[in-house]
Every structure is written in C-alpha cells, then in structure tokens.
Amino acid sequence: EDGAHGIIADIFQALNDVGFSIPSQGSTYWNGDAMGSVDYKDLDETPEAVESTNATVAKNAAHLARLLADRPY
C-alpha cells in the first residue's frame, strides 16, 4: 500500500508541476494479499471498497471537468 501511495504521489506531483489539474481523491488502486499471486484482472468480482473508490474517483474527475469547462483558466 505504501508503494501505491508513493507512486501516485510522484505521478500527481509531476503532472501538477507541468500544469495538470488533479481532482481530489483522483486515484484508486488494489493490492492483494502480501506475497499473493492473484492479479486484479483475475478476480471474479471487484471488492466493494475498490468499487466504491472507483466510483468516487470517476465522480470527482467528472466534477472537475465540468468546473474547468465552465470556467477555464
């Protein structure tokens, strides 16, 4: 989990540095059991926590897109 947070932080900071607008809670990730061998794409169902976060990420991105479309800077 720390790795995902670190990668997301680095990418978002780099994008921000070159002028991208990043929505709040603009990322999502899944990490399975430690040392596990199951990939996200191989899951039968999306875990509820990931599904909920994915929906929030999409809503926040759409909200920011509407704000920027209405009042570009």
BASELO-531690 format. One line per field, with one value per atom (N, C-alpha, C, O): residue in three letters; atom name; x, y, z. Coordinates in nm, 3 decimals. Layout:
BASELO-531690
r c(ala/...)
a c(CA/...)
east c(X/...)
north c(Y/...)
up c(Z/...)
END
This chain:
BASELO-531690
r c(glu/glu/glu/glu/asp/asp/asp/asp/gly/gly/gly/gly/ala/ala/ala/ala/his/his/his/his/gly/gly/gly/gly/ile/ile/ile/ile/ile/ile/ile/ile/ala/ala/ala/ala/asp/asp/asp/asp/ile/ile/ile/ile/phe/phe/phe/phe/gln/gln/gln/gln/ala/ala/ala/ala/leu/leu/leu/leu/asn/asn/asn/asn/asp/asp/asp/asp/val/val/val/val/gly/gly/gly/gly/phe/phe/phe/phe/ser/ser/ser/ser/ile/ile/ile/ile/pro/pro/pro/pro/ser/ser/ser/ser/gln/gln/gln/gln/gly/gly/gly/gly/ser/ser/ser/ser/thr/thr/thr/thr/tyr/tyr/tyr/tyr/trp/trp/trp/trp/asn/asn/asn/asn/gly/gly/gly/gly/asp/asp/asp/asp/ala/ala/ala/ala/met/met/met/met/gly/gly/gly/gly/ser/ser/ser/ser/val/val/val/val/asp/asp/asp/asp/tyr/tyr/tyr/tyr/lys/lys/lys/lys/asp/asp/asp/asp/leu/leu/leu/leu/asp/asp/asp/asp/glu/glu/glu/glu/thr/thr/thr/thr/pro/pro/pro/pro/glu/glu/glu/glu/ala/ala/ala/ala/val/val/val/val/glu/glu/glu/glu/ser/ser/ser/ser/thr/thr/thr/thr/asn/asn/asn/asn/ala/ala/ala/ala/thr/thr/thr/thr/val/val/val/val/ala/ala/ala/ala/lys/lys/lys/lys/asn/asn/asn/asn/ala/ala/ala/ala/ala/ala/ala/ala/his/his/his/his/leu/leu/leu/leu/ala/ala/ala/ala/arg/arg/arg/arg/leu/leu/leu/leu/leu/leu/leu/leu/ala/ala/ala/ala/asp/asp/asp/asp/arg/arg/arg/arg/pro/pro/pro/pro/tyr/tyr/tyr/tyr)
a c(N/CA/C/O/N/CA/C/O/N/CA/C/O/N/CA/C/O/N/CA/C/O/N/CA/C/O/N/CA/C/O/N/CA/C/O/N/CA/C/O/N/CA/C/O/N/CA/C/O/N/CA/C/O/N/CA/C/O/N/CA/C/O/N/CA/C/O/N/CA/C/O/N/CA/C/O/N/CA/C/O/N/CA/C/O/N/CA/C/O/N/CA/C/O/N/CA/C/O/N/CA/C/O/N/CA/C/O/N/CA/C/O/N/CA/C/O/N/CA/C/O/N/CA/C/O/N/CA/C/O/N/CA/C/O/N/CA/C/O/N/CA/C/O/N/CA/C/O/N/CA/C/O/N/CA/C/O/N/CA/C/O/N/CA/C/O/N/CA/C/O/N/CA/C/O/N/CA/C/O/N/CA/C/O/N/CA/C/O/N/CA/C/O/N/CA/C/O/N/CA/C/O/N/CA/C/O/N/CA/C/O/N/CA/C/O/N/CA/C/O/N/CA/C/O/N/CA/C/O/N/CA/C/O/N/CA/C/O/N/CA/C/O/N/CA/C/O/N/CA/C/O/N/CA/C/O/N/CA/C/O/N/CA/C/O/N/CA/C/O/N/CA/C/O/N/CA/C/O/N/CA/C/O/N/CA/C/O/N/CA/C/O/N/CA/C/O/N/CA/C/O/N/CA/C/O/N/CA/C/O/N/CA/C/O/N/CA/C/O/N/CA/C/O/N/CA/C/O)
east c(0.083/0.000/0.087/0.056/0.194/0.282/0.341/0.359/0.369/0.423/0.324/0.362/0.197/0.094/0.082/0.075/0.079/0.069/0.189/0.174/0.308/0.428/0.430/0.466/0.390/0.386/0.283/0.310/0.165/0.059/0.105/0.083/0.169/0.217/0.319/0.314/0.412/0.514/0.451/0.486/0.360/0.296/0.213/0.221/0.132/0.047/0.129/0.094/0.238/0.324/0.385/0.391/0.431/0.489/0.385/0.415/0.265/0.158/0.123/0.104/0.115/0.086/0.195/0.166/0.319/0.432/0.426/0.477/0.365/0.357/0.218/0.186/0.135/0.010/-0.118/-0.223/-0.113/-0.236/-0.318/-0.263/-0.449/-0.540/-0.575/-0.617/-0.558/-0.582/-0.703/-0.703/-0.805/-0.921/-0.887/-0.795/-0.962/-0.942/-0.974/-1.059/-0.907/-0.917/-0.920/-1.015/-0.815/-0.809/-0.740/-0.696/-0.728/-0.660/-0.729/-0.801/-0.704/-0.754/-0.653/-0.579/-0.649/-0.557/-0.611/-0.697/-0.558/-0.591/-0.460/-0.377/-0.443/-0.330/-0.385/-0.460/-0.347/-0.396/-0.319/-0.249/-0.332/-0.261/-0.110/-0.061/-0.040/0.106/0.162/0.126/0.250/0.315/0.214/0.244/0.095/-0.007/0.021/0.106/-0.052/-0.029/-0.152/-0.156/-0.252/-0.375/-0.365/-0.341/-0.383/-0.387/-0.529/-0.626/-0.541/-0.672/-0.759/-0.877/-0.701/-0.778/-0.832/-0.925/-0.776/-0.819/-0.925/-0.973/-0.963/-1.066/-1.201/-1.231/-1.283/-1.418/-1.508/-1.593/-1.488/-1.567/-1.475/-1.371/-1.515/-1.440/-1.473/-1.591/-1.373/-1.401/-1.482/-1.460/-1.573/-1.663/-1.585/-1.623/-1.478/-1.401/-1.341/-1.339/-1.293/-1.235/-1.345/-1.327/-1.456/-1.568/-1.617/-1.642/-1.631/-1.675/-1.575/-1.613/-1.447/-1.343/-1.339/-1.323/-1.352/-1.355/-1.468/-1.450/-1.585/-1.699/-1.671/-1.704/-1.610/-1.577/-1.474/-1.487/-1.373/-1.272/-1.339/-1.310/-1.427/-1.496/-1.583/-1.583/-1.655/-1.740/-1.657/-1.694/-1.546/-1.461/-1.396/-1.384/-1.355/-1.296/-1.400/-1.370/-1.523/-1.629/-1.664/-1.688/-1.666/-1.695/-1.588/-1.622/-1.462/-1.354/-1.363/-1.341/-1.393/-1.406/-1.516/-1.500/-1.630/-1.739/-1.697/-1.724/-1.630/-1.583/-1.489/-1.502/-1.395/-1.298/-1.363/-1.322/-1.464/-1.535/-1.612/-1.620/-1.671/-1.749/-1.661/-1.697/-1.546/-1.458/-1.312/-1.238/-1.271/-1.131/-1.037/-1.076/-0.919/-0.822/-0.706/-0.613)
north c(-0.119/0.000/0.125/0.221/0.125/0.241/0.265/0.380/0.157/0.171/0.239/0.326/0.200/0.263/0.410/0.493/0.444/0.585/0.664/0.776/0.607/0.676/0.699/0.807/0.599/0.612/0.716/0.801/0.709/0.805/0.946/1.040/0.963/1.095/1.149/1.266/1.065/1.109/1.148/1.251/1.066/1.094/1.221/1.307/1.233/1.352/1.479/1.583/1.471/1.589/1.628/1.747/1.530/1.559/1.622/1.718/1.568/1.624/1.766/1.855/1.787/1.919/2.018/2.133/1.975/2.062/2.114/2.223/2.038/2.082/2.133/2.146/2.161/2.232/2.151/2.206/2.024/1.945/1.975/2.003/1.970/1.981/1.840/1.757/1.814/1.681/1.688/1.769/1.606/1.609/1.552/1.471/1.596/1.538/1.389/1.346/1.313/1.166/1.118/1.051/1.151/1.120/0.991/0.972/0.902/0.775/0.660/0.677/0.544/0.422/0.311/0.316/0.213/0.102/-0.018/-0.006/-0.131/-0.254/-0.326/-0.341/-0.368/-0.456/-0.578/-0.568/-0.690/-0.814/-0.853/-0.771/-0.977/-1.029/-1.018/-1.031/-0.992/-0.984/-1.112/-1.223/-1.096/-1.207/-1.296/-1.411/-1.244/-1.322/-1.332/-1.261/-1.420/-1.441/-1.406/-1.436/-1.342/-1.309/-1.166/-1.072/-1.152/-1.020/-0.966/-1.042/-0.834/-0.769/-0.818/-0.846/-0.828/-0.869/-1.011/-1.048/-1.090/-1.228/-1.247/-1.358/-1.140/-1.150/-1.179/-1.129/-1.258/-1.285/-1.163/-1.136/-1.089/-0.969/-0.859/-0.886/-0.735/-0.621/-0.606/-0.603/-0.597/-0.577/-0.449/-0.349/-0.451/-0.338/-0.209/-0.103/-0.216/-0.094/-0.035/0.087/-0.119/-0.071/-0.015/0.090/-0.085/-0.040/0.097/0.185/0.116/0.243/0.355/0.465/0.324/0.424/0.457/0.574/0.357/0.382/0.477/0.567/0.457/0.545/0.687/0.783/0.701/0.835/0.904/1.023/0.830/0.887/0.938/1.049/0.858/0.899/1.022/1.113/1.026/1.142/1.268/1.375/1.256/1.373/1.422/1.543/1.331/1.370/1.440/1.540/1.387/1.450/1.587/1.681/1.600/1.729/1.832/1.945/1.795/1.887/1.923/2.038/1.827/1.854/1.955/2.044/1.941/2.038/2.176/2.276/2.184/2.313/2.380/2.500/2.305/2.362/2.398/2.494/2.322/2.355/2.485/2.565/2.505/2.626/2.749/2.859/2.730/2.843/2.805/2.784/2.796/2.760/2.869/2.985/2.833/2.932/2.940/3.018)
up c(0.000/0.000/0.000/-0.071/0.078/0.079/-0.060/-0.101/-0.132/-0.267/-0.360/-0.439/-0.352/-0.435/-0.403/-0.493/-0.275/-0.235/-0.287/-0.336/-0.276/-0.320/-0.470/-0.516/-0.547/-0.692/-0.733/-0.818/-0.673/-0.704/-0.670/-0.747/-0.554/-0.514/-0.613/-0.650/-0.656/-0.752/-0.886/-0.943/-0.935/-1.064/-1.056/-1.144/-0.951/-0.938/-0.922/-0.976/-0.848/-0.832/-0.966/-0.999/-1.043/-1.174/-1.267/-1.337/-1.267/-1.351/-1.306/-1.389/-1.176/-1.121/-1.159/-1.191/-1.156/-1.189/-1.332/-1.361/-1.422/-1.562/-1.599/-1.717/-1.498/-1.521/-1.527/-1.559/-1.497/-1.496/-1.372/-1.265/-1.387/-1.272/-1.227/-1.308/-1.101/-1.045/-0.953/-0.859/-0.977/-0.887/-0.750/-0.736/-0.651/-0.518/-0.525/-0.603/-0.443/-0.446/-0.590/-0.633/-0.663/-0.805/-0.839/-0.953/-0.745/-0.773/-0.702/-0.603/-0.755/-0.693/-0.719/-0.818/-0.635/-0.653/-0.576/-0.489/-0.610/-0.537/-0.509/-0.598/-0.389/-0.358/-0.286/-0.188/-0.336/-0.279/-0.154/-0.094/-0.118/-0.001/-0.022/-0.134/0.085/0.077/0.016/0.056/-0.078/-0.147/-0.219/-0.250/-0.246/-0.315/-0.464/-0.517/-0.529/-0.672/-0.755/-0.875/-0.695/-0.767/-0.820/-0.744/-0.951/-1.012/-1.008/-1.007/-1.007/-1.004/-1.119/-1.101/-1.236/-1.355/-1.343/-1.416/-1.253/-1.236/-1.128/-1.108/-1.060/-0.956/-1.020/-1.128/-0.954/-1.003/-0.987/-1.072/-0.878/-0.851/-0.801/-0.741/-0.827/-0.775/-0.627/-0.591/-0.541/-0.398/-0.376/-0.445/-0.281/-0.254/-0.229/-0.280/-0.152/-0.122/-0.249/-0.265/-0.338/-0.464/-0.555/-0.617/-0.562/-0.644/-0.599/-0.682/-0.470/-0.415/-0.445/-0.483/-0.427/-0.455/-0.603/-0.640/-0.690/-0.834/-0.871/-0.953/-0.812/-0.839/-0.792/-0.862/-0.676/-0.624/-0.713/-0.742/-0.758/-0.848/-0.976/-1.021/-1.033/-1.156/-1.134/-1.216/-1.023/-0.994/-0.973/-1.022/-0.902/-0.878/-1.006/-1.027/-1.093/-1.222/-1.309/-1.374/-1.312/-1.391/-1.335/-1.411/-1.204/-1.140/-1.178/-1.215/-1.169/-1.206/-1.354/-1.391/-1.439/-1.582/-1.609/-1.692/-1.539/-1.556/-1.510/-1.577/-1.395/-1.344/-1.443/-1.470/-1.497/-1.591/-1.724/-1.788/-1.766/-1.890/-1.874/-1.967/-1.756/-1.730/-1.709/-1.750/-1.646/-1.612/-1.634/-1.538/-1.760/-1.785/-1.733/-1.723/-1.703/-1.655/-1.749/-1.726)
END
